[in-house]
Amino acid sequence: MKIFIVIDYWFPYVGGGPVHVAQIANRLCRLHDTTVTVVTSRLYPSLNRKKNPFSIYFDVVHLGPSMPFSSITGRLLFLKELFFF
């Protein structure tokens, strides 16, 4: 089974959302033999290169332009690209 989880932002921004999604994705992969892909917006390139310590069993895909988290334009372009993913 393949599962896609969409979240607005990802590490290195740490908060309840990314930690919760990472725990769910790891447990689904480990306990239920599923393939999980987390789809998130693309932050500045330097931030995306940092290793995420939580993505042990799943893949992370970054979509949209490389913009700051607070950019409305970046979020709208992320949603447009997500629609065609």
C-alpha positions, 0 to 999 in steps of 0.5 A, a space after each residue: 500500500 502507498 500512502 502520501 502525507 501532505 504537510 505545509 512545512 518540514 524540518 529543520 522547522 520543528 513543531 508538533 506537525 512535522 514530529 507527529 507526521 514523522 512518527 506516524 509515517 515511521 510506524 506505518 512503514 515499520 508495523 504495516 509494511 506500507 510505503 509512505 511518502 511525505 510531500 512538503 513545500 520547498 524551503 530555502 535550498 540550504 535548509 533542505 540539505 540538512 539531514 532529517 533525523 526522523 525520516 528513517 523508513 520513509 521518503 520526503 518530496 519537496 515541491 514548489 519554488 524555493 521560498 521562505 515559509 511565510 511567502 503566500 506566493 510560495 504556498 500557492 505555487 506549492 498547492 498548484 504543483 501538489 495538485 499535479 503530483 
